[in-house]
Amino acid sequence: MKYRMSFVNSRARSPPSAACECTREPAQGTFRLSIEPAPTDVREHATHDETAQLVNAERVQDMFLPSLARVPAHRHGDGYHVHPEQPSSVAHVAQLHDLLDQHDLAARVSLAPGGDETAIAVSLGREDVMELVRNGIVDIAVPLDQGTFRLHSDRPGRITAVEYVRS
């Protein structure tokens, strides 16, 4: 009896940035998905510990989005592409907003294009994250800029790529 052996190609998938032509040119901007203290009304008396908020923001950032704190953004078509490094282990993004609420924090998506262009920012809401988890993609409109951030997830619980497109 003859046995046939087959070999499976065990080569790791190349990262999305390797396949994208946008990375051939130097980065022209900076993308951030950052965890910050929730905005407070300056007319109110401070009732919280701002230092603890900053410490918690850093801790939550490191748990969920360590590679998205500052990422080079590359011009592509009428917008920008972002291809973040993928850490070996991060918390599932679906759990992010529970910790944000617990520590009075907020998640903000921003792009600083560089040059004379104005920075663009928008909040990342719980509904946005849940749509990303369900569908692997979510569009977040930037009302004042009339542009859109599109977040991609091709790995469960992670943000694996970002696009910004002007409308």
ZIRAQUI-V562595 format. One record per helix or strand of 3 or more residues. SS is the DSSP state (A for helix, B for strand). FROM is the first residue (numbers start at 1). LEN is the number of residues. If there is no record, write none. Layout:
SS;FROM;LEN + SS;FROM;LEN
//
This chain:
A;16;4 + A;21;4 + B;29;9 + A;50;15 + A;66;3 + B;71;6 + B;79;4 + A;93;10 + B;105;8 + B;120;4 + A;126;10 + B;137;6 + B;147;6 + B;161;6
//
